[in-house]
Amino acid sequence: MNSTNLLLRSGLLFCVSLLLSACTTTPTQNSVALATEQLSQTHPGASLSSVPAHIDDNTIDLKSAIQLLLSQSPQVRIEMAQLGIADAQRLQTELISNPHLSIGALKPEDGGRWQLDVGLSQPLLELFTRPLRRQLAEDNLLSVQLRLQSRLQTLIAQTGDAYYSAIAARQHLQVQQQMLDATLARQQLANSLYRAGNMSENSFLYYDNELRRVQQQVKKRKRNAHEQYLTLLNMLGMNSHQAITLPDQLPVLPTEKLTHADLLKQAQNDRLDIKITTQQLAQLENRRSLIRKENGWRDMSIGINAEREFDGATNVGPEIEFALPIFNRNQGKLAAIDAQTTKTQAQLAQALLDVDTEIAQALNQMQLAREQLDLISASLQVAEKRVTLSNREVNFMLGSPFELLNIKRQQIQLAHDYTSELKNYWQARTQLELAIGRALPVPPPAVDHNKMGHDKMDHSKMDHSKMDHSTHQQADDHSAHQLHEDDMPTESVDKTTSEHEEHNHD
């Protein structure tokens, strides 16, 4: 009897110890702080918890725009909520199932005392597989954290694209306004010649109509600049009534040298989709171990059973219940794990190929933009020199004011092309950062080759009424026909006025 009681007490003590150890949970880690730390490693200075900076009267740079995105964008809050869900799932994994209490009562037909059966049992499967389930929950949380970082990097890249597009649109509008000033000056000159009888009405109407065409283009540029500005506000989590101050010009072309091999090596270490896929492979292996371990403990429970007989005698003892793993040994689950592992390995190989392609494409776009900018810069220098020489010829009445204004318009059109290629470079650089999974180092300062002085001539203030137009009548009439031929390809040149009016300089 004493040995039976000792055995019973030892079993009870073991069960209680097992349950108490299962009830202990490790303190949850602050996932938000961890996510902020991980983000700061790939984008130094970025924070998910800092308060938005005061931006009412300050011109914001890209770094400030990214901080606004992380601080107040609903898209970021949506992604952070997914992290909270993973935290909750990990906490739930730390818990075990509640013990089962069973009570039964039997009453004899001829009367007498009730027979009572009381049982307390605890499933053992969750107890013995708890470490593996905890590991799976940690793997899932890590995957969610990696996906969060990947999504944040995508949002940061989209913000960079919107930021550069908004600045480029404003810069295009400024250049187009200069085009309007030059066209207005040409229309005023044509009006002076027409009133003096030195220009036909047909030629004057062409210049007058061209002014309205450029005015339409200015309005389109203004609408596009406003649309790009609203897109940027939306990315930053700001409504259309809020205001930010953007720089007037894009950053100058940096003097940096990036190599494909170094960037690819860096991407293989930092690219988050590669980390996610690698983590999924480890998670699949842990699931395989869990399924195999479940085979020996499936539906097993241990507990205590107490019974009171009709005569008042009480019987107490341990009990164990388990299922025999004869038919169902999780063959289908293991086969699914094998197939999923093969799929994930293929996804990892494809991700490495995609990284290589994305880096190559971004570098190619950056190189093409740099080459185009070099050519446009040379053309701008030539155009600036031509403006200076033509202005000198006009002052000495050796050249046509129309030719001067035409050269000026060509210079302004080159400024449009320069702005477009510079925007392409910075957007390609943003995509390169997304491809390697981290921010590139801040490039060293470079000389701004775009400042060619084409904004120093105010054509709207030219007083054409004091010019001696009779001296240049022949040159002006020639310029009236040749004004747009320099802007058009050789195969599309037509000297008829109607086809001149169909040409769009924008």
Disulfide bonds with the S-S distance in Angstrom:
none
